[in-house]
Every structure is written in C-alpha cells, then in structure tokens.
Amino acid sequence: MFGVLVVRDTARRIGFLCGFSGMVDGRWTIEGFVPPLFDAQARDAIWLDGEAEMLNFAERIQAIEQGEEAEVSAELAALTSEHETALAQMAERHRAKRAARRMSREKLDGDAPALAQLDQQSRADKAEHKRLRASIEQACEPIASRLVSIQAKRSALEQQRSLRSQQLLPQMQATYVIQNANGKRQDIAALFAPGDVPGGAGDCAAPKLLGYAYANELEPIALAEFWWGAAPDTGGRHPGVFYPACRGKCGPLLPFMLEGLHADPPPLFGDEAIAAHEPTTVFEDEWLVIVNKPCGLLSVPGRHNRLKDSVLNRLRERYPEATGPMLVHRLDLDTSGLLIAAKTQEHYAALQRLFAVREIDKRYVAWLEGDVTGDSGVVELALRVDIDDRPRQIHDEVHGKRALTEWRVLSRADGRTRVAMYPRTGRTHQLRVHAAHPRGIGAPIVGDRLYGRPGQRLLLHAESLAFVHPHTGKRVEIEVPAPF
C-alpha cells in the first residue's frame, strides 16, 4: 500500500507527502518517502542483536529439520514401506490359503479330524501374522523413539524462539512515536488491548504520513492510500485502487492520531433510509415467506446503534406470531435478491437442513469488470476472514474453509461481462472474492468497494431459488430478475 497526504505548512503553502506500508525492497527508508515512525537508533539497539538471535534459532531449527530429523524420518519411512510390503504379501498368501480351506471344508463334511487340521492351519496363519506384527513393532520402535527425541529437541528450540520473540516485541513497539495534531504522544501499546498489539502496527502508510506531518509542523488536509504492484496471493487488492485504512492495525491508531484535526467521520454502511415496503414479498404460504432484499438493507441487525434496521427486524414486525430465528440464510448488505424466512422453528430447522445438504439451488447474476477469459468455469479457493481487516475475506489454503463456485458467461458489453454464479458452498463474500481473485475469475464485481472499485452499487443479485418445500413436498421455484 502507498499513500499520499496533502499538507499545508505554516506559511499556508500546499504540498504533499508520500509514504508506503512496511518495507519496499527490504528497506524502511527510501528517498522521497516519509520515514518510519520508530526511533531508528533505539530500534537498532534492540533489533541488531535480536535479529541475530532469531537467525541463529532459525538456522539451528533448519539444521535439525534438514539433517538428523530428515534422515531418521526417511529411515523410518523406508522400514515402514518394507514392512507394509511384507504384510501385504503375507495377507495375499493367507487369502489364498483361506480360499483353499473353504473349498476343503465343503468336501470334508463330517470328517472331524480333517476339519480340525484345517482349523489348526487357520490358527497358525493368525499366529504368523501376530509374530510379524510384533517383529515390525520391535524393529521400528528404536527408530521411532529417536525421531520423537529429535522432534522434541526441535520443538524446544521453537518454543525458545517464540518466547524470545515475545520478549523483543514490546521493546520494539516502545521505539514508536505516536503523536496527534494536539501534540500529545502515546505509547503504541496503550492504544490497543493489553497484549494485543498486532505485528506491523504503526508501519502502514497512513500513520507514517501523519506522524511525519506533525513532527514537521505540517497540517494534514487530505489522505488517500492505494495498492500498487501485483495482487497478493490472498486476493482483494488491485493496482491503482484506493482502499480505506485497515481495521486491525490502523483502526486503534488513527482515532488518536486524528485528534485535533477536523476530520470526516468514518463511513457507516447500512444506515441509509430504505423504503418502508421493503423487502417486497415474492412468495408466501402458511409456513414460509420469500422476499426480495434491496441493496443497502442489512439481512440482520449490525452492532452499531444506527444499524438496527434489517430484513429480520422488518419481518418480525410483519409476522409477530412467527417463532424461531426466521431468516434461514443471509445476503451481504450490498447484495440484492431472494431471501427465505421460516414462520416456525420447525420449518426453520427443516430449511437449514436443506441448505446443509445443498438441496437448495441458488443462482446469482453479476456484472464483472473487464472481458472475462472463457465462457464458464469452477472456482475453488479456501476462504477465511482477514483478522487485521474485518469483514474482508482472504484466500488461505492452510486455514481457510473450502469454498466452491460455478459460473458461466451470459453476455459481454462495454468492457464488462455479465455472468451467472452458482455457489456450491456458503462462505461469507464467497462470490465477491472468487470473482476478484487472480486465481478465480480474475475480474471483480462492478461496484465492489471491498474487492474491486466502489460504484453506485454492487452489481450482484440473488435472482433464483429452487427447493422442495419442507411441508408440502412440492418443488418451489422463484425468480426475480436483477434490477440492473
């Protein structure tokens, strides 16, 4: 992320400052950009020795992993493979002998001595299998014990490294100078919950720019941050697009740093006035109701006092006798389209089960930025919340949950592509991330303020629902064309 801060000096002259988040090309300081917020001398006094310690730990851990741990693991794997082969060969011999004994038993009906001999052969096979198993365990045990010992040594080093890192972190954080327009200073740790200062806090472009302006008697006037460079593997960033400050690292810092300035309040999405007749009902019977949610209306109430208006609250007013949670699924604030609500707890549970086993067919329609490559496809990218910037979702192969979307092109016009999207899982912001991510469709949905470029509205609409009614057993198919 790069940032530009428009400033005014004491002579009322207008100018600007440039900054970047974190490091560029391994450097904290580059000519033409504001420096970091930390005291470089104080940081070096801590970090030069600390970095050497961390590198030493890393080298020792790597030496174990790539040395004796790898060797013993390979030795155990080879021995295990050899034993598995021996067990498989024995199992094949025993299967052939069992088949032969079965045929012999059919011919020796009533011949007690001969049948007893066959039983003895069966017991001998079982004893042979048991002996081989015991022999394998005896052969593997010393090697497995060595491996456990080596892994314990590595784990001890990792714990020592983690502990030393935890000791260094607050010392490093103490080198940051956090100031506001009133001239007040604050320790960075005091602006976060105890023990909850995230790594990289204070290193984003916005805090750097404001800090430099205050230190040089410059009045901040306007600030913007934008992404430049290749999109990250996690997705959600596009070159040249402006983004708001992150919630996790900058959220606690900026309110303090902006004290003393005349600043616009942060935008609150979801508090705009929505017509009283919304959401309109498109299907209703004794047991459930399907509504068409407009863009800009929350599905359920938000945490802010101004975000209580929602589809759920409006439905509860319309159906005061309804029981249970009512709303069976949700749509994003910016997404319009079909939502199912149950009037009873029983039918809510039944519809939830249909969603769980994917027996409710959903189709969305969207306009995507650009001319999409291909006419159809499947996107499978695991997703999780970005803990530093909720509610944004990111792609994470390790910690993310499986997310699957099918899509096909409907039309192309004016440099945009209209697509139908079929979510086969129900992750938060799934369609938006799968559309925008370079490993997905590679084209953000038009108007997506989180994963693309903001516009008049997000051009995403849940246009179709189809399922078997949990009470009547009849198939329900509802379609409401997109309003765009």
C-alpha positions as CSV (number, residue, x, y, z in Angstrom):
1,M,0.0,0.0,0.0
2,F,1.2,3.5,-0.9
3,G,-0.2,6.7,0.5
4,V,-0.3,10.4,-0.3
5,L,-1.0,13.1,2.3
6,V,-1.9,16.7,1.2
7,V,-0.5,19.1,3.7
8,R,-0.2,22.8,4.4
9,D,2.8,24.5,6.0
10,T,2.9,27.4,8.5
11,A,3.1,29.8,5.5
12,R,-0.2,28.3,4.2
13,R,1.5,26.7,1.2
14,I,0.0,23.5,-0.1
15,G,2.2,20.4,-0.7
16,F,2.1,16.7,-0.4
17,L,3.9,13.8,1.3
18,C,4.4,10.2,0.0
19,G,4.6,7.1,2.1
20,F,4.4,3.3,1.9
21,S,3.4,0.5,4.2
22,G,6.1,-1.7,5.8
23,M,9.2,-2.0,3.7
24,V,9.9,-1.7,0.0
25,D,12.7,-3.9,-1.5
26,G,13.8,-4.7,2.0
27,R,14.3,-1.1,3.0
28,W,12.5,1.0,5.6
29,T,13.7,4.3,4.2
30,I,13.7,5.5,0.6
31,E,14.4,9.0,-0.6
32,G,11.2,10.9,-1.4
33,F,9.1,8.9,1.1
34,V,8.5,9.6,4.7
35,P,10.5,7.6,7.2
36,P,9.0,5.0,9.6
37,L,7.5,6.1,13.0
38,F,10.1,4.3,15.1
39,D,13.2,5.8,16.5
40,A,15.9,4.1,14.3
41,Q,18.7,4.3,16.8
42,A,16.6,2.9,19.6
43,R,15.3,0.2,17.3
44,D,18.7,-0.8,16.1
45,A,20.0,-1.1,19.7
46,I,17.3,-3.7,20.3
47,W,16.9,-5.4,16.9
48,L,20.5,-5.8,15.6
49,D,21.3,-8.3,18.4
50,G,17.7,-9.6,18.4
51,E,17.7,-10.3,14.7
52,A,21.0,-12.2,15.1
53,E,19.3,-14.3,17.9
54,M,16.3,-15.0,15.7
55,L,18.5,-16.0,12.7
56,N,20.6,-18.3,15.0
57,F,17.4,-20.0,16.2
58,A,16.2,-20.4,12.6
59,E,19.5,-21.9,11.4
60,R,19.6,-24.4,14.3
61,I,16.0,-25.4,13.7
62,Q,16.6,-25.8,10.0
63,A,19.7,-27.8,10.6
64,I,17.7,-30.3,12.7
65,E,14.8,-30.4,10.2
66,Q,17.0,-31.0,7.1
67,G,19.6,-33.0,9.0
68,E,19.0,-35.7,11.5
69,E,15.2,-35.4,11.5
70,A,15.0,-35.8,7.8
71,E,17.5,-38.8,7.9
72,V,15.7,-40.6,10.7
73,S,12.3,-39.9,9.1
74,A,13.5,-41.3,5.8
75,E,14.9,-44.4,7.6
76,L,11.6,-45.0,9.4
77,A,9.6,-44.4,6.2
78,A,11.8,-47.0,4.3
79,L,11.5,-49.6,7.0
80,T,7.7,-49.0,7.2
81,S,7.4,-49.4,3.5
82,E,9.4,-52.6,3.6
83,H,7.2,-54.0,6.4
84,E,4.0,-52.9,4.6
85,T,5.2,-54.9,1.6
86,A,5.8,-58.0,3.8
87,L,2.4,-57.7,5.4
88,A,0.7,-57.3,2.0
89,Q,2.5,-60.4,0.7
90,M,1.5,-62.4,3.8
91,A,-2.1,-61.2,3.6
92,E,-2.2,-62.4,-0.1
93,R,-0.8,-65.8,0.9
94,H,-3.3,-66.1,3.8
95,R,-6.2,-65.2,1.5
96,A,-5.3,-67.9,-0.9
97,K,-4.9,-70.5,1.9
98,R,-8.3,-69.4,3.4
99,A,-10.0,-69.9,0.0
100,A,-8.4,-73.4,-0.3
101,R,-9.5,-74.3,3.2
102,R,-13.1,-73.2,2.4
103,M,-13.2,-75.5,-0.6
104,S,-11.7,-78.3,1.5
105,R,-14.4,-77.9,4.3
106,E,-17.1,-78.2,1.7
107,K,-15.7,-81.6,0.6
108,L,-14.9,-82.9,4.1
109,D,-18.4,-82.7,5.5
110,G,-18.4,-84.8,8.7
111,D,-14.6,-85.6,8.7
112,A,-13.8,-84.3,12.1
113,P,-10.0,-84.9,12.2
114,A,-9.5,-83.3,8.8
115,L,-11.6,-80.3,9.7
116,A,-9.6,-79.9,13.0
117,Q,-6.4,-79.9,10.9
118,L,-7.8,-77.1,8.8
119,D,-8.7,-75.1,11.9
120,Q,-5.1,-75.7,13.1
121,Q,-3.8,-74.2,9.8
122,S,-6.1,-71.2,10.3
123,R,-4.7,-70.6,13.8
124,A,-1.2,-71.0,12.5
125,D,-1.8,-68.2,10.0
126,K,-3.1,-65.9,12.7
127,A,-0.1,-66.7,14.8
128,E,2.2,-65.9,11.9
129,H,0.5,-62.6,11.3
130,K,0.8,-61.7,15.0
131,R,4.5,-62.6,15.1
132,L,5.2,-60.4,12.0
133,R,3.4,-57.5,13.6
134,A,5.4,-57.9,16.8
135,S,8.6,-58.1,14.8
136,I,7.8,-55.0,12.9
137,E,7.0,-53.0,16.1
138,Q,10.2,-54.2,17.6
139,A,12.2,-53.1,14.6
140,C,10.6,-49.7,14.3
141,E,10.4,-48.8,18.0
142,P,14.1,-47.6,18.4
143,I,13.9,-45.6,15.2
144,A,10.6,-44.0,16.2
145,S,11.9,-43.2,19.6
146,R,14.9,-41.5,18.1
147,L,12.6,-39.5,15.8
148,V,10.5,-38.4,18.8
149,S,13.6,-37.3,20.7
150,I,14.8,-35.2,17.7
151,Q,11.4,-33.6,17.2
152,A,11.3,-32.7,20.9
153,K,14.7,-31.0,20.6
154,R,13.4,-29.0,17.6
155,S,10.1,-28.1,19.4
156,A,12.2,-26.9,22.4
157,L,14.2,-24.6,20.1
158,E,10.9,-23.3,18.5
159,Q,9.5,-22.5,21.9
160,Q,12.7,-20.7,22.9
161,R,12.5,-18.7,19.7
162,S,8.8,-17.8,20.3
163,L,9.5,-16.8,23.9
164,R,12.4,-14.6,22.9
165,S,10.3,-13.0,20.1
166,Q,7.6,-12.2,22.6
167,Q,10.2,-10.5,24.8
168,L,11.6,-8.5,22.0
169,L,8.2,-7.3,20.6
170,P,7.2,-4.9,23.3
171,Q,10.7,-3.5,23.4
172,M,10.4,-2.8,19.6
173,Q,7.0,-1.3,20.0
174,A,8.3,1.1,22.6
175,T,10.5,2.7,20.0
176,Y,7.5,4.0,18.0
177,V,6.5,7.7,18.5
178,I,2.7,8.1,18.1
179,Q,1.6,11.7,18.1
180,N,-1.6,13.6,17.2
181,A,-2.5,17.1,16.0
182,N,-2.7,18.4,19.6
183,G,0.9,17.5,20.2
184,K,0.1,14.6,22.6
185,R,2.2,11.5,22.5
186,Q,1.2,7.9,23.3
187,D,2.9,4.6,23.5
188,I,1.6,2.3,20.8
189,A,0.8,-0.5,23.3
190,A,-1.6,1.9,25.1
191,L,-3.8,2.2,22.0
192,F,-4.5,-1.5,21.8
193,A,-6.0,-4.0,24.2
194,P,-3.3,-5.4,26.6
195,G,-1.1,-7.9,24.8
196,D,-3.0,-7.4,21.6
197,V,-0.7,-5.2,19.5
198,P,-0.5,-6.8,16.1
199,G,2.8,-7.2,14.2
200,G,3.3,-4.3,11.9
201,A,1.2,-1.9,13.8
202,G,2.4,1.7,13.1
203,D,4.1,0.6,9.9
204,C,1.2,1.4,7.5
205,A,1.4,4.4,5.2
206,A,-1.3,6.5,7.0
207,P,0.3,6.5,10.5
208,K,3.7,7.2,8.9
209,L,2.4,10.2,6.9
210,L,0.5,11.7,9.8
211,G,3.5,11.3,12.2
212,Y,5.9,13.0,9.8
213,A,3.5,15.8,9.2
214,Y,3.1,16.5,12.9
215,A,6.8,16.3,13.6
216,N,7.4,18.9,10.9
217,E,4.6,21.3,11.7
218,L,2.6,20.4,8.6
219,E,-1.2,20.5,8.7
220,P,-2.8,17.3,7.1
221,I,-5.6,18.2,4.7
222,A,-6.5,15.0,2.7
223,L,-5.2,11.5,2.7
224,A,-5.6,8.6,0.3
225,E,-4.0,5.1,0.2
226,F,-3.8,2.8,-2.8
227,W,-2.4,-0.5,-3.8
228,W,0.4,-0.7,-6.4
229,G,2.0,-3.9,-7.7
230,A,1.0,-7.4,-8.3
231,A,-2.1,-8.6,-6.4
232,P,-1.3,-10.6,-3.2
233,D,-1.9,-14.3,-3.1
234,T,-4.7,-13.7,-0.5
235,G,-6.5,-11.6,-3.1
236,G,-8.6,-8.4,-2.5
237,R,-6.1,-5.8,-3.8
238,H,-5.9,-4.4,-7.4
239,P,-3.3,-1.9,-8.7
240,G,-4.3,1.7,-8.6
241,V,-7.4,1.1,-6.5
242,F,-7.9,3.2,-3.3
243,Y,-8.6,1.4,0.0
244,P,-9.5,2.5,3.5
245,A,-7.2,2.0,6.4
246,C,-7.2,-1.5,7.8
247,R,-9.2,-2.1,10.9
248,G,-6.8,-4.3,12.8
249,K,-3.6,-2.3,12.7
250,C,-4.7,1.3,11.9
251,G,-8.2,1.1,13.5
252,P,-6.9,1.7,17.0
253,L,-4.1,4.2,16.0
254,L,-5.9,6.6,13.7
255,P,-8.6,7.9,16.1
256,F,-5.8,9.1,18.4
257,M,-3.6,10.4,15.6
258,L,-6.5,12.4,14.1
259,E,-7.4,14.1,17.4
260,G,-7.1,17.9,16.9
261,L,-8.0,17.7,13.2
262,H,-11.3,18.5,11.5
263,A,-11.8,15.1,10.0
264,D,-14.8,13.4,8.3
265,P,-16.2,10.6,10.4
266,P,-15.6,7.1,9.2
267,P,-18.3,5.9,6.8
268,L,-21.1,3.8,8.2
269,F,-22.5,1.5,5.6
270,G,-26.0,0.2,6.2
271,D,-27.7,3.2,7.8
272,E,-29.3,4.7,4.7
273,A,-33.1,5.1,4.7
274,I,-34.8,2.2,2.9
275,A,-38.5,2.4,1.9
276,A,-40.9,1.0,4.4
277,H,-42.4,-1.5,2.0
278,E,-39.1,-3.2,1.5
279,P,-38.3,-6.1,1.3
280,T,-41.1,-7.0,-1.1
281,T,-42.7,-10.4,-0.7
282,V,-42.5,-12.7,-3.8
283,F,-43.8,-15.9,-2.2
284,E,-45.7,-16.7,0.9
285,D,-47.7,-19.5,2.5
286,E,-48.6,-20.7,5.9
287,W,-45.1,-21.9,6.7
288,L,-42.5,-19.7,5.0
289,V,-42.0,-16.4,3.1
290,I,-39.5,-15.4,0.4
291,V,-38.6,-11.7,0.0
292,N,-36.6,-9.7,-2.4
293,K,-34.0,-7.7,-0.4
294,P,-32.9,-4.4,-1.8
295,C,-29.2,-3.3,-1.9
296,G,-28.3,-1.3,1.2
297,L,-30.6,-3.2,3.7
298,L,-28.9,-5.4,6.2
299,S,-30.1,-9.0,6.5
300,V,-29.7,-9.0,10.3
301,P,-29.1,-6.1,12.7
302,G,-25.5,-4.7,13.0
303,R,-23.6,-3.9,16.2
304,H,-23.8,-0.2,15.8
305,N,-26.8,1.6,17.3
306,R,-27.6,3.1,13.9
307,L,-27.6,-0.4,12.2
308,K,-30.7,-1.9,13.8
309,D,-32.8,-1.7,10.6
310,S,-32.7,-5.0,8.8
311,V,-34.7,-7.6,6.9
312,L,-35.0,-9.7,10.1
313,N,-36.4,-6.8,12.2
314,R,-38.9,-5.8,9.5
315,L,-40.1,-9.4,9.1
316,R,-40.6,-9.7,12.8
317,E,-42.8,-6.7,12.7
318,R,-44.8,-8.1,9.9
319,Y,-45.1,-11.6,11.5
320,P,-45.3,-11.1,15.3
321,E,-46.6,-14.7,15.7
322,A,-43.6,-16.2,14.0
323,T,-41.3,-18.4,16.1
324,G,-37.6,-19.3,15.7
325,P,-34.8,-17.3,14.1
326,M,-36.9,-16.8,10.9
327,L,-34.2,-15.8,8.4
328,V,-32.7,-19.1,7.1
329,H,-29.7,-17.5,5.3
330,R,-28.3,-14.1,4.6
331,L,-27.2,-11.8,1.8
332,D,-24.4,-9.1,2.1
333,L,-25.5,-5.5,2.8
334,D,-24.5,-4.6,-0.8
335,T,-26.2,-7.6,-2.5
336,S,-29.8,-7.6,-3.5
337,G,-32.1,-10.6,-4.1
338,L,-34.0,-13.5,-2.7
339,L,-34.1,-14.5,0.9
340,I,-36.0,-17.3,2.6
341,A,-37.6,-16.9,6.1
342,A,-39.5,-19.5,8.1
343,K,-42.5,-18.7,10.2
344,T,-41.9,-21.6,12.7
345,Q,-38.9,-23.1,14.4
346,E,-39.8,-26.4,12.9
347,H,-39.6,-25.2,9.3
348,Y,-36.6,-23.1,10.0
349,A,-34.7,-26.2,11.1
350,A,-36.0,-28.1,8.0
351,L,-34.8,-25.4,5.6
352,Q,-31.5,-25.2,7.4
353,R,-31.0,-29.0,6.8
354,L,-31.8,-28.4,3.1
355,F,-29.0,-25.8,3.0
356,A,-26.6,-28.1,4.9
357,V,-27.0,-30.9,2.3
358,R,-27.0,-28.4,-0.6
359,E,-30.5,-29.2,-1.7
360,I,-31.4,-25.5,-2.2
361,D,-30.4,-24.3,-5.7
362,K,-29.3,-20.7,-5.8
363,R,-28.3,-18.6,-8.9
364,Y,-26.8,-15.2,-8.8
365,V,-26.3,-12.8,-11.6
366,A,-23.5,-10.2,-11.7
367,W,-21.6,-7.8,-13.9
368,L,-17.9,-8.2,-13.8
369,E,-15.2,-5.6,-14.6
370,G,-13.5,-6.4,-18.0
371,D,-13.8,-9.1,-20.6
372,V,-13.6,-12.4,-18.8
373,T,-11.5,-15.1,-20.3
374,G,-13.5,-18.2,-21.1
375,D,-17.2,-18.8,-21.0
376,S,-17.6,-21.0,-17.9
377,G,-15.6,-22.5,-15.1
378,V,-15.3,-23.6,-11.5
379,V,-13.5,-21.7,-8.8
380,E,-12.3,-23.5,-5.6
381,L,-10.4,-21.2,-3.3
382,A,-10.5,-21.7,0.5
383,L,-11.5,-18.6,2.4
384,R,-11.2,-17.1,5.9
385,V,-11.7,-13.7,7.5
386,D,-8.8,-11.2,7.4
387,I,-8.2,-10.8,11.1
388,D,-6.5,-7.5,10.5
389,D,-9.3,-6.1,8.4
390,R,-12.7,-7.5,9.2
391,P,-15.1,-8.1,7.4
392,R,-12.8,-8.6,4.4
393,Q,-12.3,-12.3,3.5
394,I,-9.0,-13.6,2.0
395,H,-7.8,-16.8,0.3
396,D,-5.9,-19.1,2.7
397,E,-5.1,-22.7,1.6
398,V,-4.0,-23.7,5.1
399,H,-6.5,-22.1,7.5
400,G,-9.4,-21.3,5.1
401,K,-12.6,-23.2,4.7
402,R,-13.5,-24.9,1.4
403,A,-15.4,-22.6,-1.0
404,L,-16.7,-23.7,-4.4
405,T,-18.4,-21.6,-7.1
406,E,-19.5,-22.5,-10.6
407,W,-20.0,-19.7,-13.2
408,R,-20.9,-19.1,-16.8
409,V,-20.9,-16.1,-19.1
410,L,-24.3,-14.7,-20.1
411,S,-23.2,-11.7,-22.2
412,R,-20.5,-9.2,-22.8
413,A,-20.9,-5.4,-23.3
414,D,-19.0,-2.2,-22.9
415,G,-15.9,-3.8,-21.4
416,R,-17.9,-5.8,-18.8
417,T,-19.1,-9.4,-18.6
418,R,-22.4,-10.5,-17.3
419,V,-22.2,-13.9,-15.5
420,A,-24.4,-16.4,-13.7
421,M,-22.9,-17.7,-10.5
422,Y,-23.8,-20.8,-8.6
423,P,-22.4,-21.0,-5.1
424,R,-22.0,-24.7,-4.0
425,T,-20.8,-23.6,-0.5
426,G,-22.0,-20.7,1.6
427,R,-18.9,-18.7,2.7
428,T,-19.0,-15.0,3.6
429,H,-18.3,-12.9,0.5
430,Q,-17.6,-16.1,-1.5
431,L,-18.8,-14.8,-4.9
432,R,-17.1,-11.4,-4.5
433,V,-13.7,-13.0,-3.6
434,H,-14.0,-15.7,-6.2
435,A,-14.8,-13.2,-8.9
436,A,-12.0,-10.7,-8.0
437,H,-9.2,-13.1,-7.1
438,P,-6.5,-13.7,-9.8
439,R,-6.8,-17.4,-9.3
440,G,-10.6,-17.2,-9.5
441,I,-12.4,-15.5,-12.4
442,G,-9.9,-12.6,-12.2
443,A,-12.5,-9.8,-12.6
444,P,-14.1,-8.0,-9.6
445,I,-17.8,-7.4,-9.5
446,V,-18.7,-3.9,-10.6
447,G,-19.2,-1.6,-7.7
448,D,-17.4,-3.8,-5.1
449,R,-15.9,-1.4,-2.6
450,L,-14.1,-4.2,-0.7
451,Y,-12.6,-6.3,-3.5
452,G,-12.7,-4.0,-6.6
453,R,-13.7,-0.4,-7.2
454,P,-16.6,1.3,-5.4
455,G,-19.5,2.4,-7.5
456,Q,-23.1,3.4,-7.3
457,R,-24.0,-0.1,-6.0
458,L,-22.6,-3.7,-6.1
459,L,-23.9,-5.3,-9.3
460,L,-24.7,-8.7,-7.6
461,H,-28.2,-10.1,-7.3
462,A,-29.6,-13.4,-6.0
463,E,-32.1,-13.9,-8.7
464,S,-33.3,-17.5,-8.4
465,L,-34.1,-20.1,-5.6
466,A,-35.4,-23.7,-6.1
467,F,-36.1,-26.3,-3.4
468,V,-38.5,-28.9,-2.3
469,H,-41.0,-27.3,0.2
470,P,-40.3,-29.0,3.6
471,H,-44.0,-29.1,4.5
472,T,-45.9,-29.7,1.2
473,G,-43.2,-31.7,-0.6
474,K,-43.8,-29.7,-3.7
475,R,-40.9,-28.0,-5.6
476,V,-40.7,-24.3,-5.2
477,E,-39.0,-22.2,-7.9
478,I,-38.8,-18.5,-7.6
479,E,-37.0,-16.0,-9.9
480,V,-36.7,-12.2,-9.6
481,P,-34.6,-10.6,-12.4
482,A,-31.8,-8.3,-11.4
483,P,-32.6,-4.5,-11.2
484,F,-29.6,-3.7,-13.2
